[in-house]
Amino acid sequence: MTGRPHAEPDRVALRPLLIASGAVLAVLVAAHLVIGAWLDRGPSPESPTGNAATASEDFAALRARQREHLERTGWVDRRNGIAHIPVERAMELLVEDRVLRSGTENAGTANRNDEDPR
């Protein structure tokens, strides 16, 4: 041993660098071709026409049907007596029920308080 530390040469192996670069380039080109072919395959089954305007109209029609359903009364399960009602009507019924219950609970208290304590 000469006492001097061993130093690596300042040369970069060109062949492995070119092979790795070529492999990365090949993967990128293949991904580009696959994605391009996938995008060019035509409209998807969810959107038969593939037209954005038609998709927007379909969405608007769906929202209109949902809104109509929310604003109507109907049966969910007639045999078990389960129905759906508009949200606003349900809130009105809930308020009426709470008012009636609180009125009944307070009525007994009010009658006791209204009595003459003498």
Phi and psi restraints in degrees (range 20) as a CNS / XPLOR table:
assign (resid 1 and name C) (resid 2 and name N)
       (resid 2 and name CA) (resid 2 and name C) 1.0 -90.7 20.0 2
assign (resid 2 and name N) (resid 2 and name CA)
       (resid 2 and name C) (resid 3 and name N) 1.0 -12.9 20.0 2
assign (resid 2 and name C) (resid 3 and name N)
       (resid 3 and name CA) (resid 3 and name C) 1.0 94.8 20.0 2
assign (resid 3 and name N) (resid 3 and name CA)
       (resid 3 and name C) (resid 4 and name N) 1.0 -9.3 20.0 2
assign (resid 3 and name C) (resid 4 and name N)
       (resid 4 and name CA) (resid 4 and name C) 1.0 -94.8 20.0 2
assign (resid 4 and name N) (resid 4 and name CA)
       (resid 4 and name C) (resid 5 and name N) 1.0 137.9 20.0 2
assign (resid 4 and name C) (resid 5 and name N)
       (resid 5 and name CA) (resid 5 and name C) 1.0 -67.6 20.0 2
assign (resid 5 and name N) (resid 5 and name CA)
       (resid 5 and name C) (resid 6 and name N) 1.0 148.9 20.0 2
assign (resid 5 and name C) (resid 6 and name N)
       (resid 6 and name CA) (resid 6 and name C) 1.0 -80.6 20.0 2
assign (resid 6 and name N) (resid 6 and name CA)
       (resid 6 and name C) (resid 7 and name N) 1.0 126.1 20.0 2
assign (resid 6 and name C) (resid 7 and name N)
       (resid 7 and name CA) (resid 7 and name C) 1.0 -109.4 20.0 2
assign (resid 7 and name N) (resid 7 and name CA)
       (resid 7 and name C) (resid 8 and name N) 1.0 141.9 20.0 2
assign (resid 7 and name C) (resid 8 and name N)
       (resid 8 and name CA) (resid 8 and name C) 1.0 -81.0 20.0 2
assign (resid 8 and name N) (resid 8 and name CA)
       (resid 8 and name C) (resid 9 and name N) 1.0 151.9 20.0 2
assign (resid 8 and name C) (resid 9 and name N)
       (resid 9 and name CA) (resid 9 and name C) 1.0 -67.4 20.0 2
assign (resid 9 and name N) (resid 9 and name CA)
       (resid 9 and name C) (resid 10 and name N) 1.0 154.4 20.0 2
assign (resid 9 and name C) (resid 10 and name N)
       (resid 10 and name CA) (resid 10 and name C) 1.0 -83.2 20.0 2
assign (resid 10 and name N) (resid 10 and name CA)
       (resid 10 and name C) (resid 11 and name N) 1.0 18.9 20.0 2
assign (resid 10 and name C) (resid 11 and name N)
       (resid 11 and name CA) (resid 11 and name C) 1.0 -98.1 20.0 2
assign (resid 11 and name N) (resid 11 and name CA)
       (resid 11 and name C) (resid 12 and name N) 1.0 142.0 20.0 2
assign (resid 11 and name C) (resid 12 and name N)
       (resid 12 and name CA) (resid 12 and name C) 1.0 -101.7 20.0 2
assign (resid 12 and name N) (resid 12 and name CA)
       (resid 12 and name C) (resid 13 and name N) 1.0 134.1 20.0 2
assign (resid 12 and name C) (resid 13 and name N)
       (resid 13 and name CA) (resid 13 and name C) 1.0 -71.3 20.0 2
assign (resid 13 and name N) (resid 13 and name CA)
       (resid 13 and name C) (resid 14 and name N) 1.0 113.3 20.0 2
assign (resid 13 and name C) (resid 14 and name N)
       (resid 14 and name CA) (resid 14 and name C) 1.0 -72.3 20.0 2
assign (resid 14 and name N) (resid 14 and name CA)
       (resid 14 and name C) (resid 15 and name N) 1.0 -36.9 20.0 2
assign (resid 14 and name C) (resid 15 and name N)
       (resid 15 and name CA) (resid 15 and name C) 1.0 -61.4 20.0 2
assign (resid 15 and name N) (resid 15 and name CA)
       (resid 15 and name C) (resid 16 and name N) 1.0 -52.2 20.0 2
assign (resid 15 and name C) (resid 16 and name N)
       (resid 16 and name CA) (resid 16 and name C) 1.0 -61.2 20.0 2
assign (resid 16 and name N) (resid 16 and name CA)
       (resid 16 and name C) (resid 17 and name N) 1.0 -34.4 20.0 2
assign (resid 16 and name C) (resid 17 and name N)
       (resid 17 and name CA) (resid 17 and name C) 1.0 -64.8 20.0 2
assign (resid 17 and name N) (resid 17 and name CA)
       (resid 17 and name C) (resid 18 and name N) 1.0 -43.3 20.0 2
assign (resid 17 and name C) (resid 18 and name N)
       (resid 18 and name CA) (resid 18 and name C) 1.0 -66.9 20.0 2
assign (resid 18 and name N) (resid 18 and name CA)
       (resid 18 and name C) (resid 19 and name N) 1.0 -39.4 20.0 2
assign (resid 18 and name C) (resid 19 and name N)
       (resid 19 and name CA) (resid 19 and name C) 1.0 -64.1 20.0 2
assign (resid 19 and name N) (resid 19 and name CA)
       (resid 19 and name C) (resid 20 and name N) 1.0 -46.0 20.0 2
assign (resid 19 and name C) (resid 20 and name N)
       (resid 20 and name CA) (resid 20 and name C) 1.0 -64.0 20.0 2
assign (resid 20 and name N) (resid 20 and name CA)
       (resid 20 and name C) (resid 21 and name N) 1.0 -42.1 20.0 2
assign (resid 20 and name C) (resid 21 and name N)
       (resid 21 and name CA) (resid 21 and name C) 1.0 -64.4 20.0 2
assign (resid 21 and name N) (resid 21 and name CA)
       (resid 21 and name C) (resid 22 and name N) 1.0 -41.3 20.0 2
assign (resid 21 and name C) (resid 22 and name N)
       (resid 22 and name CA) (resid 22 and name C) 1.0 -63.7 20.0 2
assign (resid 22 and name N) (resid 22 and name CA)
       (resid 22 and name C) (resid 23 and name N) 1.0 -39.2 20.0 2
assign (resid 22 and name C) (resid 23 and name N)
       (resid 23 and name CA) (resid 23 and name C) 1.0 -65.9 20.0 2
assign (resid 23 and name N) (resid 23 and name CA)
       (resid 23 and name C) (resid 24 and name N) 1.0 -43.2 20.0 2
assign (resid 23 and name C) (resid 24 and name N)
       (resid 24 and name CA) (resid 24 and name C) 1.0 -63.1 20.0 2
assign (resid 24 and name N) (resid 24 and name CA)
       (resid 24 and name C) (resid 25 and name N) 1.0 -43.4 20.0 2
assign (resid 24 and name C) (resid 25 and name N)
       (resid 25 and name CA) (resid 25 and name C) 1.0 -63.3 20.0 2
assign (resid 25 and name N) (resid 25 and name CA)
       (resid 25 and name C) (resid 26 and name N) 1.0 -41.1 20.0 2
assign (resid 25 and name C) (resid 26 and name N)
       (resid 26 and name CA) (resid 26 and name C) 1.0 -63.2 20.0 2
assign (resid 26 and name N) (resid 26 and name CA)
       (resid 26 and name C) (resid 27 and name N) 1.0 -41.0 20.0 2
assign (resid 26 and name C) (resid 27 and name N)
       (resid 27 and name CA) (resid 27 and name C) 1.0 -64.9 20.0 2
assign (resid 27 and name N) (resid 27 and name CA)
       (resid 27 and name C) (resid 28 and name N) 1.0 -42.3 20.0 2
assign (resid 27 and name C) (resid 28 and name N)
       (resid 28 and name CA) (resid 28 and name C) 1.0 -65.0 20.0 2
assign (resid 28 and name N) (resid 28 and name CA)
       (resid 28 and name C) (resid 29 and name N) 1.0 -41.8 20.0 2
assign (resid 28 and name C) (resid 29 and name N)
       (resid 29 and name CA) (resid 29 and name C) 1.0 -65.1 20.0 2
assign (resid 29 and name N) (resid 29 and name CA)
       (resid 29 and name C) (resid 30 and name N) 1.0 -44.0 20.0 2
assign (resid 29 and name C) (resid 30 and name N)
       (resid 30 and name CA) (resid 30 and name C) 1.0 -61.6 20.0 2
assign (resid 30 and name N) (resid 30 and name CA)
       (resid 30 and name C) (resid 31 and name N) 1.0 -42.4 20.0 2
assign (resid 30 and name C) (resid 31 and name N)
       (resid 31 and name CA) (resid 31 and name C) 1.0 -63.8 20.0 2
assign (resid 31 and name N) (resid 31 and name CA)
       (resid 31 and name C) (resid 32 and name N) 1.0 -40.7 20.0 2
assign (resid 31 and name C) (resid 32 and name N)
       (resid 32 and name CA) (resid 32 and name C) 1.0 -61.7 20.0 2
assign (resid 32 and name N) (resid 32 and name CA)
       (resid 32 and name C) (resid 33 and name N) 1.0 -44.3 20.0 2
assign (resid 32 and name C) (resid 33 and name N)
       (resid 33 and name CA) (resid 33 and name C) 1.0 -66.3 20.0 2
assign (resid 33 and name N) (resid 33 and name CA)
       (resid 33 and name C) (resid 34 and name N) 1.0 -41.8 20.0 2
assign (resid 33 and name C) (resid 34 and name N)
       (resid 34 and name CA) (resid 34 and name C) 1.0 -65.9 20.0 2
assign (resid 34 and name N) (resid 34 and name CA)
       (resid 34 and name C) (resid 35 and name N) 1.0 -45.9 20.0 2
assign (resid 34 and name C) (resid 35 and name N)
       (resid 35 and name CA) (resid 35 and name C) 1.0 -65.6 20.0 2
assign (resid 35 and name N) (resid 35 and name CA)
       (resid 35 and name C) (resid 36 and name N) 1.0 -40.7 20.0 2
assign (resid 35 and name C) (resid 36 and name N)
       (resid 36 and name CA) (resid 36 and name C) 1.0 -61.5 20.0 2
assign (resid 36 and name N) (resid 36 and name CA)
       (resid 36 and name C) (resid 37 and name N) 1.0 -43.7 20.0 2
assign (resid 36 and name C) (resid 37 and name N)
       (resid 37 and name CA) (resid 37 and name C) 1.0 -65.6 20.0 2
assign (resid 37 and name N) (resid 37 and name CA)
       (resid 37 and name C) (resid 38 and name N) 1.0 -37.9 20.0 2
assign (resid 37 and name C) (resid 38 and name N)
       (resid 38 and name CA) (resid 38 and name C) 1.0 -66.7 20.0 2
assign (resid 38 and name N) (resid 38 and name CA)
       (resid 38 and name C) (resid 39 and name N) 1.0 -39.2 20.0 2
assign (resid 38 and name C) (resid 39 and name N)
       (resid 39 and name CA) (resid 39 and name C) 1.0 -73.1 20.0 2
assign (resid 39 and name N) (resid 39 and name CA)
       (resid 39 and name C) (resid 40 and name N) 1.0 -27.9 20.0 2
assign (resid 39 and name C) (resid 40 and name N)
       (resid 40 and name CA) (resid 40 and name C) 1.0 -88.3 20.0 2
assign (resid 40 and name N) (resid 40 and name CA)
       (resid 40 and name C) (resid 41 and name N) 1.0 5.2 20.0 2
assign (resid 40 and name C) (resid 41 and name N)
       (resid 41 and name CA) (resid 41 and name C) 1.0 -74.7 20.0 2
assign (resid 41 and name N) (resid 41 and name CA)
       (resid 41 and name C) (resid 42 and name N) 1.0 -9.2 20.0 2
assign (resid 41 and name C) (resid 42 and name N)
       (resid 42 and name CA) (resid 42 and name C) 1.0 108.9 20.0 2
assign (resid 42 and name N) (resid 42 and name CA)
       (resid 42 and name C) (resid 43 and name N) 1.0 -170.8 20.0 2
assign (resid 42 and name C) (resid 43 and name N)
       (resid 43 and name CA) (resid 43 and name C) 1.0 -68.9 20.0 2
assign (resid 43 and name N) (resid 43 and name CA)
       (resid 43 and name C) (resid 44 and name N) 1.0 151.1 20.0 2
assign (resid 43 and name C) (resid 44 and name N)
       (resid 44 and name CA) (resid 44 and name C) 1.0 -81.9 20.0 2
assign (resid 44 and name N) (resid 44 and name CA)
       (resid 44 and name C) (resid 45 and name N) 1.0 162.0 20.0 2
assign (resid 44 and name C) (resid 45 and name N)
       (resid 45 and name CA) (resid 45 and name C) 1.0 -62.0 20.0 2
assign (resid 45 and name N) (resid 45 and name CA)
       (resid 45 and name C) (resid 46 and name N) 1.0 -28.4 20.0 2
assign (resid 45 and name C) (resid 46 and name N)
       (resid 46 and name CA) (resid 46 and name C) 1.0 -68.8 20.0 2
assign (resid 46 and name N) (resid 46 and name CA)
       (resid 46 and name C) (resid 47 and name N) 1.0 -31.1 20.0 2
assign (resid 46 and name C) (resid 47 and name N)
       (resid 47 and name CA) (resid 47 and name C) 1.0 -121.2 20.0 2
assign (resid 47 and name N) (resid 47 and name CA)
       (resid 47 and name C) (resid 48 and name N) 1.0 91.2 20.0 2
assign (resid 47 and name C) (resid 48 and name N)
       (resid 48 and name CA) (resid 48 and name C) 1.0 -56.6 20.0 2
assign (resid 48 and name N) (resid 48 and name CA)
       (resid 48 and name C) (resid 49 and name N) 1.0 -33.5 20.0 2
assign (resid 48 and name C) (resid 49 and name N)
       (resid 49 and name CA) (resid 49 and name C) 1.0 -94.2 20.0 2
assign (resid 49 and name N) (resid 49 and name CA)
       (resid 49 and name C) (resid 50 and name N) 1.0 -24.6 20.0 2
assign (resid 49 and name C) (resid 50 and name N)
       (resid 50 and name CA) (resid 50 and name C) 1.0 75.7 20.0 2
assign (resid 50 and name N) (resid 50 and name CA)
       (resid 50 and name C) (resid 51 and name N) 1.0 7.0 20.0 2
assign (resid 50 and name C) (resid 51 and name N)
       (resid 51 and name CA) (resid 51 and name C) 1.0 -91.0 20.0 2
assign (resid 51 and name N) (resid 51 and name CA)
       (resid 51 and name C) (resid 52 and name N) 1.0 128.6 20.0 2
assign (resid 51 and name C) (resid 52 and name N)
       (resid 52 and name CA) (resid 52 and name C) 1.0 -64.2 20.0 2
assign (resid 52 and name N) (resid 52 and name CA)
       (resid 52 and name C) (resid 53 and name N) 1.0 -36.2 20.0 2
assign (resid 52 and name C) (resid 53 and name N)
       (resid 53 and name CA) (resid 53 and name C) 1.0 -65.2 20.0 2
assign (resid 53 and name N) (resid 53 and name CA)
       (resid 53 and name C) (resid 54 and name N) 1.0 -40.8 20.0 2
assign (resid 53 and name C) (resid 54 and name N)
       (resid 54 and name CA) (resid 54 and name C) 1.0 -66.9 20.0 2
assign (resid 54 and name N) (resid 54 and name CA)
       (resid 54 and name C) (resid 55 and name N) 1.0 -40.1 20.0 2
assign (resid 54 and name C) (resid 55 and name N)
       (resid 55 and name CA) (resid 55 and name C) 1.0 -62.1 20.0 2
assign (resid 55 and name N) (resid 55 and name CA)
       (resid 55 and name C) (resid 56 and name N) 1.0 -39.0 20.0 2
assign (resid 55 and name C) (resid 56 and name N)
       (resid 56 and name CA) (resid 56 and name C) 1.0 -65.6 20.0 2
assign (resid 56 and name N) (resid 56 and name CA)
       (resid 56 and name C) (resid 57 and name N) 1.0 -40.5 20.0 2
assign (resid 56 and name C) (resid 57 and name N)
       (resid 57 and name CA) (resid 57 and name C) 1.0 -66.4 20.0 2
assign (resid 57 and name N) (resid 57 and name CA)
       (resid 57 and name C) (resid 58 and name N) 1.0 -40.1 20.0 2
assign (resid 57 and name C) (resid 58 and name N)
       (resid 58 and name CA) (resid 58 and name C) 1.0 -61.0 20.0 2
assign (resid 58 and name N) (resid 58 and name CA)
       (resid 58 and name C) (resid 59 and name N) 1.0 -41.9 20.0 2
assign (resid 58 and name C) (resid 59 and name N)
       (resid 59 and name CA) (resid 59 and name C) 1.0 -65.0 20.0 2
assign (resid 59 and name N) (resid 59 and name CA)
       (resid 59 and name C) (resid 60 and name N) 1.0 -41.5 20.0 2
assign (resid 59 and name C) (resid 60 and name N)
       (resid 60 and name CA) (resid 60 and name C) 1.0 -63.5 20.0 2
assign (resid 60 and name N) (resid 60 and name CA)
       (resid 60 and name C) (resid 61 and name N) 1.0 -40.1 20.0 2
assign (resid 60 and name C) (resid 61 and name N)
       (resid 61 and name CA) (resid 61 and name C) 1.0 -65.8 20.0 2
assign (resid 61 and name N) (resid 61 and name CA)
       (resid 61 and name C) (resid 62 and name N) 1.0 -40.0 20.0 2
assign (resid 61 and name C) (resid 62 and name N)
       (resid 62 and name CA) (resid 62 and name C) 1.0 -61.9 20.0 2
assign (resid 62 and name N) (resid 62 and name CA)
       (resid 62 and name C) (resid 63 and name N) 1.0 -46.6 20.0 2
assign (resid 62 and name C) (resid 63 and name N)
       (resid 63 and name CA) (resid 63 and name C) 1.0 -61.8 20.0 2
assign (resid 63 and name N) (resid 63 and name CA)
       (resid 63 and name C) (resid 64 and name N) 1.0 -37.3 20.0 2
assign (resid 63 and name C) (resid 64 and name N)
       (resid 64 and name CA) (resid 64 and name C) 1.0 -65.1 20.0 2
assign (resid 64 and name N) (resid 64 and name CA)
       (resid 64 and name C) (resid 65 and name N) 1.0 -42.3 20.0 2
assign (resid 64 and name C) (resid 65 and name N)
       (resid 65 and name CA) (resid 65 and name C) 1.0 -64.7 20.0 2
assign (resid 65 and name N) (resid 65 and name CA)
       (resid 65 and name C) (resid 66 and name N) 1.0 -40.6 20.0 2
assign (resid 65 and name C) (resid 66 and name N)
       (resid 66 and name CA) (resid 66 and name C) 1.0 -64.6 20.0 2
assign (resid 66 and name N) (resid 66 and name CA)
       (resid 66 and name C) (resid 67 and name N) 1.0 -43.1 20.0 2
assign (resid 66 and name C) (resid 67 and name N)
       (resid 67 and name CA) (resid 67 and name C) 1.0 -61.8 20.0 2
assign (resid 67 and name N) (resid 67 and name CA)
       (resid 67 and name C) (resid 68 and name N) 1.0 -44.2 20.0 2
assign (resid 67 and name C) (resid 68 and name N)
       (resid 68 and name CA) (resid 68 and name C) 1.0 -60.7 20.0 2
assign (resid 68 and name N) (resid 68 and name CA)
       (resid 68 and name C) (resid 69 and name N) 1.0 -41.6 20.0 2
assign (resid 68 and name C) (resid 69 and name N)
       (resid 69 and name CA) (resid 69 and name C) 1.0 -63.7 20.0 2
assign (resid 69 and name N) (resid 69 and name CA)
       (resid 69 and name C) (resid 70 and name N) 1.0 -39.9 20.0 2
assign (resid 69 and name C) (resid 70 and name N)
       (resid 70 and name CA) (resid 70 and name C) 1.0 -68.1 20.0 2
assign (resid 70 and name N) (resid 70 and name CA)
       (resid 70 and name C) (resid 71 and name N) 1.0 -25.9 20.0 2
assign (resid 70 and name C) (resid 71 and name N)
       (resid 71 and name CA) (resid 71 and name C) 1.0 -94.1 20.0 2
assign (resid 71 and name N) (resid 71 and name CA)
       (resid 71 and name C) (resid 72 and name N) 1.0 -0.7 20.0 2
assign (resid 71 and name C) (resid 72 and name N)
       (resid 72 and name CA) (resid 72 and name C) 1.0 -112.1 20.0 2
assign (resid 72 and name N) (resid 72 and name CA)
       (resid 72 and name C) (resid 73 and name N) 1.0 163.8 20.0 2
assign (resid 72 and name C) (resid 73 and name N)
       (resid 73 and name CA) (resid 73 and name C) 1.0 -103.3 20.0 2
assign (resid 73 and name N) (resid 73 and name CA)
       (resid 73 and name C) (resid 74 and name N) 1.0 140.5 20.0 2
assign (resid 73 and name C) (resid 74 and name N)
       (resid 74 and name CA) (resid 74 and name C) 1.0 -167.8 20.0 2
assign (resid 74 and name N) (resid 74 and name CA)
       (resid 74 and name C) (resid 75 and name N) 1.0 174.4 20.0 2
assign (resid 74 and name C) (resid 75 and name N)
       (resid 75 and name CA) (resid 75 and name C) 1.0 -89.6 20.0 2
assign (resid 75 and name N) (resid 75 and name CA)
       (resid 75 and name C) (resid 76 and name N) 1.0 135.1 20.0 2
assign (resid 75 and name C) (resid 76 and name N)
       (resid 76 and name CA) (resid 76 and name C) 1.0 -92.0 20.0 2
assign (resid 76 and name N) (resid 76 and name CA)
       (resid 76 and name C) (resid 77 and name N) 1.0 -48.6 20.0 2
assign (resid 76 and name C) (resid 77 and name N)
       (resid 77 and name CA) (resid 77 and name C) 1.0 -144.3 20.0 2
assign (resid 77 and name N) (resid 77 and name CA)
       (resid 77 and name C) (resid 78 and name N) 1.0 92.9 20.0 2
assign (resid 77 and name C) (resid 78 and name N)
       (resid 78 and name CA) (resid 78 and name C) 1.0 -61.7 20.0 2
assign (resid 78 and name N) (resid 78 and name CA)
       (resid 78 and name C) (resid 79 and name N) 1.0 -40.6 20.0 2
assign (resid 78 and name C) (resid 79 and name N)
       (resid 79 and name CA) (resid 79 and name C) 1.0 -60.3 20.0 2
assign (resid 79 and name N) (resid 79 and name CA)
       (resid 79 and name C) (resid 80 and name N) 1.0 -37.5 20.0 2
assign (resid 79 and name C) (resid 80 and name N)
       (resid 80 and name CA) (resid 80 and name C) 1.0 -95.9 20.0 2
assign (resid 80 and name N) (resid 80 and name CA)
       (resid 80 and name C) (resid 81 and name N) 1.0 3.0 20.0 2
assign (resid 80 and name C) (resid 81 and name N)
       (resid 81 and name CA) (resid 81 and name C) 1.0 73.5 20.0 2
assign (resid 81 and name N) (resid 81 and name CA)
       (resid 81 and name C) (resid 82 and name N) 1.0 32.0 20.0 2
assign (resid 81 and name C) (resid 82 and name N)
       (resid 82 and name CA) (resid 82 and name C) 1.0 -104.5 20.0 2
assign (resid 82 and name N) (resid 82 and name CA)
       (resid 82 and name C) (resid 83 and name N) 1.0 122.7 20.0 2
assign (resid 82 and name C) (resid 83 and name N)
       (resid 83 and name CA) (resid 83 and name C) 1.0 -125.3 20.0 2
assign (resid 83 and name N) (resid 83 and name CA)
       (resid 83 and name C) (resid 84 and name N) 1.0 163.2 20.0 2
assign (resid 83 and name C) (resid 84 and name N)
       (resid 84 and name CA) (resid 84 and name C) 1.0 -114.7 20.0 2
assign (resid 84 and name N) (resid 84 and name CA)
       (resid 84 and name C) (resid 85 and name N) 1.0 144.9 20.0 2
assign (resid 84 and name C) (resid 85 and name N)
       (resid 85 and name CA) (resid 85 and name C) 1.0 -132.6 20.0 2
assign (resid 85 and name N) (resid 85 and name CA)
       (resid 85 and name C) (resid 86 and name N) 1.0 162.0 20.0 2
assign (resid 85 and name C) (resid 86 and name N)
       (resid 86 and name CA) (resid 86 and name C) 1.0 -59.3 20.0 2
assign (resid 86 and name N) (resid 86 and name CA)
       (resid 86 and name C) (resid 87 and name N) 1.0 147.4 20.0 2
assign (resid 86 and name C) (resid 87 and name N)
       (resid 87 and name CA) (resid 87 and name C) 1.0 -59.8 20.0 2
assign (resid 87 and name N) (resid 87 and name CA)
       (resid 87 and name C) (resid 88 and name N) 1.0 -43.2 20.0 2
assign (resid 87 and name C) (resid 88 and name N)
       (resid 88 and name CA) (resid 88 and name C) 1.0 -62.0 20.0 2
assign (resid 88 and name N) (resid 88 and name CA)
       (resid 88 and name C) (resid 89 and name N) 1.0 -40.3 20.0 2
assign (resid 88 and name C) (resid 89 and name N)
       (resid 89 and name CA) (resid 89 and name C) 1.0 -66.8 20.0 2
assign (resid 89 and name N) (resid 89 and name CA)
       (resid 89 and name C) (resid 90 and name N) 1.0 -38.4 20.0 2
assign (resid 89 and name C) (resid 90 and name N)
       (resid 90 and name CA) (resid 90 and name C) 1.0 -62.8 20.0 2
assign (resid 90 and name N) (resid 90 and name CA)
       (resid 90 and name C) (resid 91 and name N) 1.0 -40.0 20.0 2
assign (resid 90 and name C) (resid 91 and name N)
       (resid 91 and name CA) (resid 91 and name C) 1.0 -66.9 20.0 2
assign (resid 91 and name N) (resid 91 and name CA)
       (resid 91 and name C) (resid 92 and name N) 1.0 -39.4 20.0 2
assign (resid 91 and name C) (resid 92 and name N)
       (resid 92 and name CA) (resid 92 and name C) 1.0 -61.7 20.0 2
assign (resid 92 and name N) (resid 92 and name CA)
       (resid 92 and name C) (resid 93 and name N) 1.0 -44.2 20.0 2
assign (resid 92 and name C) (resid 93 and name N)
       (resid 93 and name CA) (resid 93 and name C) 1.0 -63.8 20.0 2
assign (resid 93 and name N) (resid 93 and name CA)
       (resid 93 and name C) (resid 94 and name N) 1.0 -38.8 20.0 2
assign (resid 93 and name C) (resid 94 and name N)
       (resid 94 and name CA) (resid 94 and name C) 1.0 -64.1 20.0 2
assign (resid 94 and name N) (resid 94 and name CA)
       (resid 94 and name C) (resid 95 and name N) 1.0 -43.0 20.0 2
assign (resid 94 and name C) (resid 95 and name N)
       (resid 95 and name CA) (resid 95 and name C) 1.0 -64.7 20.0 2
assign (resid 95 and name N) (resid 95 and name CA)
       (resid 95 and name C) (resid 96 and name N) 1.0 -44.9 20.0 2
assign (resid 95 and name C) (resid 96 and name N)
       (resid 96 and name CA) (resid 96 and name C) 1.0 -59.3 20.0 2
assign (resid 96 and name N) (resid 96 and name CA)
       (resid 96 and name C) (resid 97 and name N) 1.0 -42.8 20.0 2
assign (resid 96 and name C) (resid 97 and name N)
       (resid 97 and name CA) (resid 97 and name C) 1.0 -63.4 20.0 2
assign (resid 97 and name N) (resid 97 and name CA)
       (resid 97 and name C) (resid 98 and name N) 1.0 -43.5 20.0 2
assign (resid 97 and name C) (resid 98 and name N)
       (resid 98 and name CA) (resid 98 and name C) 1.0 -64.7 20.0 2
assign (resid 98 and name N) (resid 98 and name CA)
       (resid 98 and name C) (resid 99 and name N) 1.0 -40.1 20.0 2
assign (resid 98 and name C) (resid 99 and name N)
       (resid 99 and name CA) (resid 99 and name C) 1.0 -64.8 20.0 2
assign (resid 99 and name N) (resid 99 and name CA)
       (resid 99 and name C) (resid 100 and name N) 1.0 -44.5 20.0 2
assign (resid 99 and name C) (resid 100 and name N)
       (resid 100 and name CA) (resid 100 and name C) 1.0 -63.1 20.0 2
assign (resid 100 and name N) (resid 100 and name CA)
       (resid 100 and name C) (resid 101 and name N) 1.0 -43.3 20.0 2
assign (resid 100 and name C) (resid 101 and name N)
       (resid 101 and name CA) (resid 101 and name C) 1.0 -65.8 20.0 2
assign (resid 101 and name N) (resid 101 and name CA)
       (resid 101 and name C) (resid 102 and name N) 1.0 -43.2 20.0 2
assign (resid 101 and name C) (resid 102 and name N)
       (resid 102 and name CA) (resid 102 and name C) 1.0 -69.5 20.0 2
assign (resid 102 and name N) (resid 102 and name CA)
       (resid 102 and name C) (resid 103 and name N) 1.0 -32.2 20.0 2
assign (resid 102 and name C) (resid 103 and name N)
       (resid 103 and name CA) (resid 103 and name C) 1.0 -66.9 20.0 2
assign (resid 103 and name N) (resid 103 and name CA)
       (resid 103 and name C) (resid 104 and name N) 1.0 -39.7 20.0 2
assign (resid 103 and name C) (resid 104 and name N)
       (resid 104 and name CA) (resid 104 and name C) 1.0 -68.3 20.0 2
assign (resid 104 and name N) (resid 104 and name CA)
       (resid 104 and name C) (resid 105 and name N) 1.0 -42.9 20.0 2
assign (resid 104 and name C) (resid 105 and name N)
       (resid 105 and name CA) (resid 105 and name C) 1.0 -66.7 20.0 2
assign (resid 105 and name N) (resid 105 and name CA)
       (resid 105 and name C) (resid 106 and name N) 1.0 -41.1 20.0 2
assign (resid 105 and name C) (resid 106 and name N)
       (resid 106 and name CA) (resid 106 and name C) 1.0 -78.1 20.0 2
assign (resid 106 and name N) (resid 106 and name CA)
       (resid 106 and name C) (resid 107 and name N) 1.0 -21.6 20.0 2
assign (resid 106 and name C) (resid 107 and name N)
       (resid 107 and name CA) (resid 107 and name C) 1.0 -63.5 20.0 2
assign (resid 107 and name N) (resid 107 and name CA)
       (resid 107 and name C) (resid 108 and name N) 1.0 -42.7 20.0 2
assign (resid 107 and name C) (resid 108 and name N)
       (resid 108 and name CA) (resid 108 and name C) 1.0 -66.0 20.0 2
assign (resid 108 and name N) (resid 108 and name CA)
       (resid 108 and name C) (resid 109 and name N) 1.0 -39.1 20.0 2
assign (resid 108 and name C) (resid 109 and name N)
       (resid 109 and name CA) (resid 109 and name C) 1.0 -68.4 20.0 2
assign (resid 109 and name N) (resid 109 and name CA)
       (resid 109 and name C) (resid 110 and name N) 1.0 -41.6 20.0 2
assign (resid 109 and name C) (resid 110 and name N)
       (resid 110 and name CA) (resid 110 and name C) 1.0 -64.3 20.0 2
assign (resid 110 and name N) (resid 110 and name CA)
       (resid 110 and name C) (resid 111 and name N) 1.0 -40.4 20.0 2
assign (resid 110 and name C) (resid 111 and name N)
       (resid 111 and name CA) (resid 111 and name C) 1.0 -64.1 20.0 2
assign (resid 111 and name N) (resid 111 and name CA)
       (resid 111 and name C) (resid 112 and name N) 1.0 -39.6 20.0 2
assign (resid 111 and name C) (resid 112 and name N)
       (resid 112 and name CA) (resid 112 and name C) 1.0 -67.4 20.0 2
assign (resid 112 and name N) (resid 112 and name CA)
       (resid 112 and name C) (resid 113 and name N) 1.0 -35.9 20.0 2
assign (resid 112 and name C) (resid 113 and name N)
       (resid 113 and name CA) (resid 113 and name C) 1.0 -77.3 20.0 2
assign (resid 113 and name N) (resid 113 and name CA)
       (resid 113 and name C) (resid 114 and name N) 1.0 -27.3 20.0 2
assign (resid 113 and name C) (resid 114 and name N)
       (resid 114 and name CA) (resid 114 and name C) 1.0 -77.8 20.0 2
assign (resid 114 and name N) (resid 114 and name CA)
       (resid 114 and name C) (resid 115 and name N) 1.0 -15.8 20.0 2
assign (resid 114 and name C) (resid 115 and name N)
       (resid 115 and name CA) (resid 115 and name C) 1.0 -67.8 20.0 2
assign (resid 115 and name N) (resid 115 and name CA)
       (resid 115 and name C) (resid 116 and name N) 1.0 148.3 20.0 2
assign (resid 115 and name C) (resid 116 and name N)
       (resid 116 and name CA) (resid 116 and name C) 1.0 -73.9 20.0 2
assign (resid 116 and name N) (resid 116 and name CA)
       (resid 116 and name C) (resid 117 and name N) 1.0 121.5 20.0 2
assign (resid 116 and name C) (resid 117 and name N)
       (resid 117 and name CA) (resid 117 and name C) 1.0 -73.9 20.0 2
assign (resid 117 and name N) (resid 117 and name CA)
       (resid 117 and name C) (resid 118 and name N) 1.0 -5.7 20.0 2
